[in-house]
């Protein structure tokens, strides 16, 4: 299982999964990441309805 920060490609897959209506658990399974990582990523970056990979990547670079 990968550790550390999500990559930009993973953030794009999170955004696509949310757009497809997938659960956080399913997105995590597809990425090989814990669902808690996905929950935290989405919550930090606008929530399920506002999440954008580009914006999340920019925010992560500032952290």
PQR file with spaces between the fields and no chain letter, atoms N, CA, C, O and H, PARSE charges and radii, in Angstrom:
ATOM       1  N    UNK     1       0.844   -1.176    0.000 -0.4000 1.5000
ATOM       2  CA   UNK     1       0.000    0.000    0.000 -0.0000 2.0000
ATOM       3  C    UNK     1       0.891    1.241    0.000  0.5500 1.7000
ATOM       4  O    UNK     1       1.789    1.347    0.835 -0.5500 1.4000
ATOM       5  N    UNK     2       0.664    2.173   -0.911 -0.4000 1.5000
ATOM       6  CA   UNK     2       1.490    3.384   -0.950 -0.0000 2.0000
ATOM       7  C    UNK     2       1.349    4.193    0.335  0.5500 1.7000
ATOM       8  O    UNK     2       0.316    4.161    1.004 -0.5500 1.4000
ATOM       9  H    UNK     2      -0.065    2.087   -1.589  0.4000 1.0000
ATOM      10  N    UNK     3       2.391    4.900    0.653 -0.4000 1.5000
ATOM      11  CA   UNK     3       2.305    5.789    1.810 -0.0000 2.0000
ATOM      12  C    UNK     3       2.687    7.188    1.375  0.5500 1.7000
ATOM      13  O    UNK     3       3.169    7.391    0.261 -0.5500 1.4000
ATOM      14  H    UNK     3       3.231    4.926    0.110  0.4000 1.0000
ATOM      15  N    UNK     4       2.476    8.137    2.240 -0.4000 1.5000
ATOM      16  CA   UNK     4       2.808    9.514    1.903 -0.0000 2.0000
ATOM      17  C    UNK     4       1.681   10.202    1.167  0.5500 1.7000
ATOM      18  O    UNK     4       0.534    9.754    1.165 -0.5500 1.4000
ATOM      19  H    UNK     4       2.084    7.973    3.145  0.4000 1.0000
ATOM      20  N    UNK     5       2.041   11.285    0.553 -0.4000 1.5000
ATOM      21  CA   UNK     5       1.046   12.130   -0.120 -0.0000 2.0000
ATOM      22  C    UNK     5       0.486   11.475   -1.373  0.5500 1.7000
ATOM      23  O    UNK     5       1.138   10.661   -2.027 -0.5500 1.4000
ATOM      24  H    UNK     5       2.973   11.649    0.555  0.4000 1.0000
ATOM      25  N    UNK     6      -0.732   11.856   -1.678 -0.4000 1.5000
ATOM      26  CA   UNK     6      -1.324   11.417   -2.938 -0.0000 2.0000
ATOM      27  C    UNK     6      -0.626   12.134   -4.089  0.5500 1.7000
ATOM      28  O    UNK     6      -0.249   13.300   -3.972 -0.5500 1.4000
ATOM      29  H    UNK     6      -1.261   12.517   -1.147  0.4000 1.0000
ATOM      30  N    UNK     7      -0.463   11.435   -5.179 -0.4000 1.5000
ATOM      31  CA   UNK     7       0.087   12.058   -6.383 -0.0000 2.0000
ATOM      32  C    UNK     7      -1.032   12.807   -7.115  0.5500 1.7000
ATOM      33  O    UNK     7      -2.214   12.631   -6.822 -0.5500 1.4000
ATOM      34  H    UNK     7      -0.770   10.488   -5.273  0.4000 1.0000
ATOM      35  N    UNK     8      -0.634   13.633   -8.059 -0.4000 1.5000
ATOM      36  CA   UNK     8      -1.631   14.350   -8.862 -0.0000 2.0000
ATOM      37  C    UNK     8      -2.526   13.357   -9.603  0.5500 1.7000
ATOM      38  O    UNK     8      -3.735   13.565   -9.701 -0.5500 1.4000
ATOM      39  H    UNK     8       0.327   13.776   -8.297  0.4000 1.0000
ATOM      40  N    UNK     9      -1.939   12.282  -10.123 -0.4000 1.5000
ATOM      41  CA   UNK     9      -2.727   11.277  -10.839 -0.0000 2.0000
ATOM      42  C    UNK     9      -3.746   10.622   -9.904  0.5500 1.7000
ATOM      43  O    UNK     9      -4.876   10.349  -10.308 -0.5500 1.4000
ATOM      44  H    UNK     9      -0.957   12.113  -10.043  0.4000 1.0000
ATOM      45  N    UNK    10      -3.346   10.372   -8.661 -0.4000 1.5000
ATOM      46  CA   UNK    10      -4.296    9.805   -7.706 -0.0000 2.0000
ATOM      47  C    UNK    10      -5.411   10.800   -7.402  0.5500 1.7000
ATOM      48  O    UNK    10      -6.572   10.412   -7.275 -0.5500 1.4000
ATOM      49  H    UNK    10      -2.428   10.593   -8.333  0.4000 1.0000
ATOM      50  N    UNK    11      -5.065   12.071   -7.286 -0.4000 1.5000
ATOM      51  CA   UNK    11      -6.097   13.092   -7.047 -0.0000 2.0000
ATOM      52  C    UNK    11      -7.078   13.150   -8.216  0.5500 1.7000
ATOM      53  O    UNK    11      -8.277   13.336   -8.009 -0.5500 1.4000
ATOM      54  H    UNK    11      -4.121   12.386   -7.389  0.4000 1.0000
ATOM      55  N    UNK    12      -6.584   12.993   -9.426 -0.4000 1.5000
ATOM      56  CA   UNK    12      -7.475   12.960  -10.586 -0.0000 2.0000
ATOM      57  C    UNK    12      -8.416   11.758  -10.502  0.5500 1.7000
ATOM      58  O    UNK    12      -9.593   11.859  -10.846 -0.5500 1.4000
ATOM      59  H    UNK    12      -5.610   12.842   -9.594  0.4000 1.0000
ATOM      60  N    UNK    13      -7.897   10.637  -10.050 -0.4000 1.5000
ATOM      61  CA   UNK    13      -8.726    9.436   -9.912 -0.0000 2.0000
ATOM      62  C    UNK    13      -9.746    9.594   -8.787  0.5500 1.7000
ATOM      63  O    UNK    13     -10.864    9.089   -8.889 -0.5500 1.4000
ATOM      64  H    UNK    13      -6.940   10.554   -9.771  0.4000 1.0000
ATOM      65  N    UNK    14      -9.368   10.290   -7.718 -0.4000 1.5000
ATOM      66  CA   UNK    14     -10.330   10.588   -6.648 -0.0000 2.0000
ATOM      67  C    UNK    14     -11.468   11.428   -7.221  0.5500 1.7000
ATOM      68  O    UNK    14     -12.639   11.119   -7.001 -0.5500 1.4000
ATOM      69  H    UNK    14      -8.460   10.700   -7.635  0.4000 1.0000
ATOM      70  N    UNK    15     -11.128   12.486   -7.953 -0.4000 1.5000
ATOM      71  CA   UNK    15     -12.148   13.356   -8.543 -0.0000 2.0000
ATOM      72  C    UNK    15     -13.056   12.572   -9.487  0.5500 1.7000
ATOM      73  O    UNK    15     -14.273   12.755   -9.473 -0.5500 1.4000
ATOM      74  H    UNK    15     -10.177   12.736   -8.131  0.4000 1.0000
ATOM      75  N    UNK    16     -12.472   11.706  -10.301 -0.4000 1.5000
ATOM      76  CA   UNK    16     -13.266   10.903  -11.230 -0.0000 2.0000
ATOM      77  C    UNK    16     -14.182    9.947  -10.470  0.5500 1.7000
ATOM      78  O    UNK    16     -15.342    9.765  -10.842 -0.5500 1.4000
ATOM      79  H    UNK    16     -11.483   11.557  -10.312  0.4000 1.0000
ATOM      80  N    UNK    17     -13.667    9.342   -9.416 -0.4000 1.5000
ATOM      81  CA   UNK    17     -14.473    8.437   -8.605 -0.0000 2.0000
ATOM      82  C    UNK    17     -15.646    9.144   -7.956  0.5500 1.7000
ATOM      83  O    UNK    17     -16.760    8.620   -7.929 -0.5500 1.4000
ATOM      84  H    UNK    17     -12.725    9.490   -9.113  0.4000 1.0000
ATOM      85  N    UNK    18     -15.397   10.332   -7.435 -0.4000 1.5000
ATOM      86  CA   UNK    18     -16.483   11.116   -6.839 -0.0000 2.0000
ATOM      87  C    UNK    18     -17.530   11.464   -7.892  0.5500 1.7000
ATOM      88  O    UNK    18     -18.730   11.372   -7.633 -0.5500 1.4000
ATOM      89  H    UNK    18     -14.493   10.757   -7.456  0.4000 1.0000
ATOM      90  N    UNK    19     -17.077   11.861   -9.073 -0.4000 1.5000
ATOM      91  CA   UNK    19     -18.002   12.206  -10.159 -0.0000 2.0000
ATOM      92  C    UNK    19     -18.845   11.001  -10.579  0.5500 1.7000
ATOM      93  O    UNK    19     -19.991   11.151  -11.004 -0.5500 1.4000
ATOM      94  H    UNK    19     -16.102   11.935   -9.283  0.4000 1.0000
ATOM      95  N    UNK    20     -18.263    9.802  -10.455 -0.4000 1.5000
ATOM      96  CA   UNK    20     -18.982    8.576  -10.807 -0.0000 2.0000
ATOM      97  C    UNK    20     -19.860    8.059   -9.673  0.5500 1.7000
ATOM      98  O    UNK    20     -20.559    7.057   -9.828 -0.5500 1.4000
ATOM      99  H    UNK    20     -17.332    9.680  -10.110  0.4000 1.0000
ATOM     100  N    UNK    21     -19.822    8.747   -8.531 -0.4000 1.5000
ATOM     101  CA   UNK    21     -20.659    8.349   -7.407 -0.0000 2.0000
ATOM     102  C    UNK    21     -20.107    7.205   -6.577  0.5500 1.7000
ATOM     103  O    UNK    21     -20.853    6.562   -5.837 -0.5500 1.4000
ATOM     104  H    UNK    21     -19.255    9.560   -8.405  0.4000 1.0000
ATOM     105  N    UNK    22     -18.805    6.938   -6.687 -0.4000 1.5000
ATOM     106  CA   UNK    22     -18.199    5.860   -5.907 -0.0000 2.0000
ATOM     107  C    UNK    22     -18.059    6.272   -4.445  0.5500 1.7000
ATOM     108  O    UNK    22     -17.940    7.456   -4.129 -0.5500 1.4000
ATOM     109  H    UNK    22     -18.199    7.460   -7.288  0.4000 1.0000
ATOM     110  N    UNK    23     -18.073    5.291   -3.573 -0.4000 1.5000
ATOM     111  CA   UNK    23     -17.858    5.550   -2.145 -0.0000 2.0000
ATOM     112  C    UNK    23     -16.376    5.816   -1.904  0.5500 1.7000
ATOM     113  O    UNK    23     -15.527    5.484   -2.732 -0.5500 1.4000
ATOM     114  H    UNK    23     -18.169    4.329   -3.830  0.4000 1.0000
ATOM     115  N    UNK    24     -16.084    6.420   -0.753 -0.4000 1.5000
ATOM     116  CA   UNK    24     -14.681    6.645   -0.387 -0.0000 2.0000
ATOM     117  C    UNK    24     -13.943    5.314   -0.283  0.5500 1.7000
ATOM     118  O    UNK    24     -12.784    5.205   -0.682 -0.5500 1.4000
ATOM     119  H    UNK    24     -16.773    6.690   -0.081  0.4000 1.0000
ATOM     120  N    UNK    25     -14.617    4.314    0.252 -0.4000 1.5000
ATOM     121  CA   UNK    25     -14.007    2.992    0.372 -0.0000 2.0000
ATOM     122  C    UNK    25     -13.644    2.400   -0.976  0.5500 1.7000
ATOM     123  O    UNK    25     -12.564    1.832   -1.140 -0.5500 1.4000
ATOM     124  H    UNK    25     -15.559    4.403    0.576  0.4000 1.0000
ATOM     125  N    UNK    26     -14.541    2.532   -1.942 -0.4000 1.5000
ATOM     126  CA   UNK    26     -14.270    1.990   -3.282 -0.0000 2.0000
ATOM     127  C    UNK    26     -13.150    2.761   -3.963  0.5500 1.7000
ATOM     128  O    UNK    26     -12.295    2.162   -4.614 -0.5500 1.4000
ATOM     129  H    UNK    26     -15.418    2.994   -1.809  0.4000 1.0000
ATOM     130  N    UNK    27     -13.145    4.069   -3.822 -0.4000 1.5000
ATOM     131  CA   UNK    27     -12.051    4.866   -4.397 -0.0000 2.0000
ATOM     132  C    UNK    27     -10.734    4.431   -3.771  0.5500 1.7000
ATOM     133  O    UNK    27      -9.744    4.231   -4.476 -0.5500 1.4000
ATOM     134  H    UNK    27     -13.840    4.555   -3.293  0.4000 1.0000
ATOM     135  N    UNK    28     -10.718    4.283   -2.449 -0.4000 1.5000
ATOM     136  CA   UNK    28      -9.510    3.835   -1.760 -0.0000 2.0000
ATOM     137  C    UNK    28      -9.043    2.475   -2.246  0.5500 1.7000
ATOM     138  O    UNK    28      -7.850    2.278   -2.478 -0.5500 1.4000
ATOM     139  H    UNK    28     -11.521    4.445   -1.876  0.4000 1.0000
ATOM     140  N    UNK    29      -9.960    1.536   -2.402 -0.4000 1.5000
ATOM     141  CA   UNK    29      -9.601    0.198   -2.896 -0.0000 2.0000
ATOM     142  C    UNK    29      -8.972    0.279   -4.276  0.5500 1.7000
ATOM     143  O    UNK    29      -7.971   -0.385   -4.547 -0.5500 1.4000
ATOM     144  H    UNK    29     -10.929    1.695   -2.213  0.4000 1.0000
ATOM     145  N    UNK    30      -9.548    1.082   -5.138 -0.4000 1.5000
ATOM     146  CA   UNK    30      -9.020    1.192   -6.502 -0.0000 2.0000
ATOM     147  C    UNK    30      -7.638    1.839   -6.542  0.5500 1.7000
ATOM     148  O    UNK    30      -6.842    1.574   -7.443 -0.5500 1.4000
ATOM     149  H    UNK    30     -10.361    1.622   -4.918  0.4000 1.0000
ATOM     150  N    UNK    31      -7.364    2.690   -5.554 -0.4000 1.5000
ATOM     151  CA   UNK    31      -6.052    3.351   -5.488 -0.0000 2.0000
ATOM     152  C    UNK    31      -5.059    2.587   -4.622  0.5500 1.7000
ATOM     153  O    UNK    31      -3.870    2.906   -4.613 -0.5500 1.4000
ATOM     154  H    UNK    31      -8.011    2.906   -4.822  0.4000 1.0000
ATOM     155  N    UNK    32      -5.534    1.586   -3.897 -0.4000 1.5000
ATOM     156  CA   UNK    32      -4.666    0.883   -2.965 -0.0000 2.0000
ATOM     157  C    UNK    32      -4.322    1.726   -1.753  0.5500 1.7000
ATOM     158  O    UNK    32      -3.232    1.617   -1.191 -0.5500 1.4000
ATOM     159  H    UNK    32      -6.500    1.326   -3.904  0.4000 1.0000
ATOM     160  N    UNK    33      -5.270    2.572   -1.354 -0.4000 1.5000
ATOM     161  CA   UNK    33      -5.101    3.481   -0.214 -0.0000 2.0000
ATOM     162  C    UNK    33      -6.216    3.229    0.791  0.5500 1.7000
ATOM     163  O    UNK    33      -7.304    2.792    0.416 -0.5500 1.4000
ATOM     164  H    UNK    33      -6.156    2.660   -1.810  0.4000 1.0000
ATOM     165  N    UNK    34      -5.950    3.503    2.073 -0.4000 1.5000
ATOM     166  CA   UNK    34      -7.025    3.383    3.069 -0.0000 2.0000
ATOM     167  C    UNK    34      -8.148    4.384    2.778  0.5500 1.7000
ATOM     168  O    UNK    34      -7.901    5.486    2.288 -0.5500 1.4000
ATOM     169  H    UNK    34      -5.067    3.858    2.377  0.4000 1.0000
ATOM     170  N    UNK    35      -9.372    3.987    3.085 -0.4000 1.5000
ATOM     171  CA   UNK    35     -10.491    4.907    2.862 -0.0000 2.0000
ATOM     172  C    UNK    35     -10.332    6.174    3.694  0.5500 1.7000
ATOM     173  O    UNK    35     -10.800    7.238    3.289 -0.5500 1.4000
ATOM     174  H    UNK    35      -9.573    3.092    3.484  0.4000 1.0000
ATOM     175  N    UNK    36      -9.676    6.077    4.858 -0.4000 1.5000
ATOM     176  CA   UNK    36      -9.467    7.271    5.692 -0.0000 2.0000
ATOM     177  C    UNK    36      -8.616    8.313    4.975  0.5500 1.7000
ATOM     178  O    UNK    36      -8.801    9.511    5.186 -0.5500 1.4000
ATOM     179  H    UNK    36      -9.296    5.213    5.187  0.4000 1.0000
ATOM     180  N    UNK    37      -7.691    7.872    4.133 -0.4000 1.5000
ATOM     181  CA   UNK    37      -6.879    8.807    3.348 -0.0000 2.0000
ATOM     182  C    UNK    37      -7.760    9.574    2.371  0.5500 1.7000
ATOM     183  O    UNK    37      -7.593   10.780    2.189 -0.5500 1.4000
ATOM     184  H    UNK    37      -7.541    6.898    3.962  0.4000 1.0000
ATOM     185  N    UNK    38      -8.689    8.875    1.750 -0.4000 1.5000
ATOM     186  CA   UNK    38      -9.580    9.506    0.775 -0.0000 2.0000
ATOM     187  C    UNK    38     -10.529   10.468    1.488  0.5500 1.7000
ATOM     188  O    UNK    38     -10.754   11.583    1.017 -0.5500 1.4000
ATOM     189  H    UNK    38      -8.824    7.896    1.898  0.4000 1.0000
ATOM     190  N    UNK    39     -11.082   10.040    2.616 -0.4000 1.5000
ATOM     191  CA   UNK    39     -11.981   10.901    3.392 -0.0000 2.0000
ATOM     192  C    UNK    39     -11.263   12.193    3.768  0.5500 1.7000
ATOM     193  O    UNK    39     -11.807   13.282    3.583 -0.5500 1.4000
ATOM     194  H    UNK    39     -10.899    9.134    2.998  0.4000 1.0000
ATOM     195  N    UNK    40     -10.049   12.078    4.292 -0.4000 1.5000
ATOM     196  CA   UNK    40      -9.279   13.253    4.716 -0.0000 2.0000
ATOM     197  C    UNK    40      -8.950   14.158    3.528  0.5500 1.7000
ATOM     198  O    UNK    40      -9.076   15.379    3.622 -0.5500 1.4000
ATOM     199  H    UNK    40      -9.607   11.194    4.442  0.4000 1.0000
ATOM     200  N    UNK    41      -8.533   13.569    2.424 -0.4000 1.5000
ATOM     201  CA   UNK    41      -8.195   14.339    1.222 -0.0000 2.0000
ATOM     202  C    UNK    41      -9.391   15.146    0.737  0.5500 1.7000
ATOM     203  O    UNK    41      -9.266   16.333    0.436 -0.5500 1.4000
ATOM     204  H    UNK    41      -8.430   12.577    2.347  0.4000 1.0000
ATOM     205  N    UNK    42     -10.539   14.507    0.661 -0.4000 1.5000
ATOM     206  CA   UNK    42     -11.740   15.175    0.156 -0.0000 2.0000
ATOM     207  C    UNK    42     -12.202   16.254    1.140  0.5500 1.7000
ATOM     208  O    UNK    42     -12.564   17.356    0.727 -0.5500 1.4000
ATOM     209  H    UNK    42     -10.641   13.542    0.905  0.4000 1.0000
ATOM     210  N    UNK    43     -12.191   15.941    2.423 -0.4000 1.5000
ATOM     211  CA   UNK    43     -12.632   16.911    3.432 -0.0000 2.0000
ATOM     212  C    UNK    43     -11.752   18.154    3.437  0.5500 1.7000
ATOM     213  O    UNK    43     -12.251   19.268    3.600 -0.5500 1.4000
ATOM     214  H    UNK    43     -11.897   15.046    2.757  0.4000 1.0000
ATOM     215  N    UNK    44     -10.456   17.973    3.261 -0.4000 1.5000
ATOM     216  CA   UNK    44      -9.514   19.103    3.248 -0.0000 2.0000
ATOM     217  C    UNK    44      -9.685   20.000    2.031  0.5500 1.7000
ATOM     218  O    UNK    44      -9.275   21.160    2.041 -0.5500 1.4000
ATOM     219  H    UNK    44     -10.051   17.069    3.129  0.4000 1.0000
ATOM     220  N    UNK    45     -10.283   19.462    1.001 -0.4000 1.5000
ATOM     221  CA   UNK    45     -10.279   20.152   -0.287 -0.0000 2.0000
ATOM     222  C    UNK    45     -11.670   20.388   -0.853  0.5500 1.7000
ATOM     223  O    UNK    45     -11.905   20.190   -2.045 -0.5500 1.4000
ATOM     224  H    UNK    45     -10.616   18.519    0.994  0.4000 1.0000
ATOM     225  N    UNK    46     -12.578   20.806   -0.007 -0.4000 1.5000
ATOM     226  CA   UNK    46     -13.871   21.272   -0.493 -0.0000 2.0000
ATOM     227  C    UNK    46     -15.035   20.328   -0.355  0.5500 1.7000
ATOM     228  O    UNK    46     -16.168   20.728   -0.621 -0.5500 1.4000
ATOM     229  H    UNK    46     -12.388   20.966    0.961  0.4000 1.0000
ATOM     230  N    UNK    47     -14.813   19.088    0.049 -0.4000 1.5000
ATOM     231  CA   UNK    47     -15.910   18.143    0.183 -0.0000 2.0000
ATOM     232  C    UNK    47     -16.219   17.434   -1.127  0.5500 1.7000
ATOM     233  O    UNK    47     -15.671   17.762   -2.180 -0.5500 1.4000
ATOM     234  H    UNK    47     -13.892   18.762    0.264  0.4000 1.0000
ATOM     235  N    UNK    48     -17.095   16.470   -1.038 -0.4000 1.5000
ATOM     236  CA   UNK    48     -17.386   15.601   -2.183 -0.0000 2.0000
ATOM     237  C    UNK    48     -17.951   16.348   -3.385  0.5500 1.7000
ATOM     238  O    UNK    48     -17.691   15.963   -4.525 -0.5500 1.4000
ATOM     239  H    UNK    48     -17.540   16.203   -0.183  0.4000 1.0000
ATOM     240  N    UNK    49     -18.716   17.407   -3.150 -0.4000 1.5000
ATOM     241  CA   UNK    49     -19.353   18.114   -4.268 -0.0000 2.0000
ATOM     242  C    UNK    49     -18.463   19.202   -4.860  0.5500 1.7000
ATOM     243  O    UNK    49     -18.719   19.676   -5.966 -0.5500 1.4000
ATOM     244  H    UNK    49     -18.926   17.720   -2.224  0.4000 1.0000
ATOM     245  N    UNK    50     -17.430   19.597   -4.139 -0.4000 1.5000
ATOM     246  CA   UNK    50     -16.564   20.693   -4.590 -0.0000 2.0000
ATOM     247  C    UNK    50     -15.147   20.247   -4.939  0.5500 1.7000
ATOM     248  O    UNK    50     -14.356   21.057   -5.423 -0.5500 1.4000
ATOM     249  H    UNK    50     -17.222   19.212   -3.240  0.4000 1.0000
ATOM     250  N    UNK    51     -14.808   18.981   -4.705 -0.4000 1.5000
ATOM     251  CA   UNK    51     -13.437   18.505   -4.876 -0.0000 2.0000
ATOM     252  C    UNK    51     -12.972   18.663   -6.324  0.5500 1.7000
ATOM     253  O    UNK    51     -13.671   18.272   -7.259 -0.5500 1.4000
ATOM     254  H    UNK    51     -15.450   18.323   -4.311  0.4000 1.0000
ATOM     255  N    UNK    52     -11.788   19.240   -6.494 -0.4000 1.5000
ATOM     256  CA   UNK    52     -11.150   19.376   -7.808 -0.0000 2.0000
ATOM     257  C    UNK    52      -9.686   18.993   -7.659  0.5500 1.7000
ATOM     258  O    UNK    52      -8.997   19.508   -6.779 -0.5500 1.4000
ATOM     259  H    UNK    52     -11.220   19.558   -5.735  0.4000 1.0000
ATOM     260  N    UNK    53      -9.207   18.099   -8.505 -0.4000 1.5000
ATOM     261  CA   UNK    53      -7.835   17.606   -8.405 -0.0000 2.0000
ATOM     262  C    UNK    53      -6.813   18.731   -8.530  0.5500 1.7000
ATOM     263  O    UNK    53      -5.832   18.754   -7.788 -0.5500 1.4000
ATOM     264  H    UNK    53      -9.767   17.681   -9.220  0.4000 1.0000
ATOM     265  N    UNK    54      -7.027   19.660   -9.453 -0.4000 1.5000
ATOM     266  CA   UNK    54      -6.066   20.756   -9.651 -0.0000 2.0000
ATOM     267  C    UNK    54      -5.949   21.615   -8.403  0.5500 1.7000
ATOM     268  O    UNK    54      -4.846   21.937   -7.963 -0.5500 1.4000
ATOM     269  H    UNK    54      -7.824   19.642  -10.056  0.4000 1.0000
ATOM     270  N    UNK    55      -7.076   21.978   -7.841 -0.4000 1.5000
ATOM     271  CA   UNK    55      -7.077   22.811   -6.634 -0.0000 2.0000
ATOM     272  C    UNK    55      -6.464   22.054   -5.458  0.5500 1.7000
ATOM     273  O    UNK    55      -5.711   22.631   -4.674 -0.5500 1.4000
ATOM     274  H    UNK    55      -7.972   21.717   -8.198  0.4000 1.0000
ATOM     275  N    UNK    56      -6.781   20.770   -5.332 -0.4000 1.5000
ATOM     276  CA   UNK    56      -6.230   19.960   -4.243 -0.0000 2.0000
ATOM     277  C    UNK    56      -4.715   19.824   -4.370  0.5500 1.7000
ATOM     278  O    UNK    56      -4.003   19.845   -3.366 -0.5500 1.4000
ATOM     279  H    UNK    56      -7.392   20.301   -5.969  0.4000 1.0000
ATOM     280  N    UNK    57      -4.230   19.687   -5.580 -0.4000 1.5000
ATOM     281  CA   UNK    57      -2.781   19.585   -5.807 -0.0000 2.0000
ATOM     282  C    UNK    57      -2.085   20.885   -5.420  0.5500 1.7000
ATOM     283  O    UNK    57      -1.042   20.858   -4.768 -0.5500 1.4000
ATOM     284  H    UNK    57      -4.809   19.670   -6.395  0.4000 1.0000
ATOM     285  N    UNK    58      -2.647   22.009   -5.812 -0.4000 1.5000
ATOM     286  CA   UNK    58      -2.050   23.306   -5.437 -0.0000 2.0000
ATOM     287  C    UNK    58      -2.019   23.471   -3.921  0.5500 1.7000
ATOM     288  O    UNK    58      -1.019   23.920   -3.362 -0.5500 1.4000
ATOM     289  H    UNK    58      -3.494   22.031   -6.343  0.4000 1.0000
ATOM     290  N    UNK    59      -3.111   23.110   -3.260 -0.4000 1.5000
ATOM     291  CA   UNK    59      -3.172   23.226   -1.801 -0.0000 2.0000
ATOM     292  C    UNK    59      -2.142   22.317   -1.141  0.5500 1.7000
ATOM     293  O    UNK    59      -1.513   22.706   -0.157 -0.5500 1.4000
ATOM     294  H    UNK    59      -3.924   22.745   -3.714  0.4000 1.0000
ATOM     295  N    UNK    60      -1.965   21.119   -1.669 -0.4000 1.5000
ATOM     296  CA   UNK    60      -1.003   20.175   -1.090 -0.0000 2.0000
ATOM     297  C    UNK    60       0.423   20.698   -1.208  0.5500 1.7000
ATOM     298  O    UNK    60       1.250   20.453   -0.330 -0.5500 1.4000
ATOM     299  H    UNK    60      -2.476   20.802   -2.468  0.4000 1.0000
ATOM     300  N    UNK    61       0.709   21.402   -2.269 -0.4000 1.5000
ATOM     301  CA   UNK    61       2.062   21.954   -2.444 -0.0000 2.0000
ATOM     302  C    UNK    61       2.374   23.026   -1.416  0.5500 1.7000
ATOM     303  O    UNK    61       3.541   23.254   -1.094 -0.5500 1.4000
ATOM     304  H    UNK    61       0.037   21.601   -2.983  0.4000 1.0000
ATOM     305  N    UNK    62       1.340   23.694   -0.893 -0.4000 1.5000
ATOM     306  CA   UNK    62       1.531   24.712    0.134 -0.0000 2.0000
ATOM     307  C    UNK    62       1.672   24.110    1.518  0.5500 1.7000
ATOM     308  O    UNK    62       2.128   24.784    2.442 -0.5500 1.4000
ATOM     309  H    UNK    62       0.393   23.509   -1.155  0.4000 1.0000
ATOM     310  N    UNK    63       1.288   22.848    1.677 -0.4000 1.5000
ATOM     311  CA   UNK    63       1.368   22.201    3.000 -0.0000 2.0000
ATOM     312  C    UNK    63       2.747   21.642    3.224  0.5500 1.7000
ATOM     313  O    UNK    63       3.014   21.061    4.276 -0.5500 1.4000
ATOM     314  H    UNK    63       0.918   22.300    0.926  0.4000 1.0000
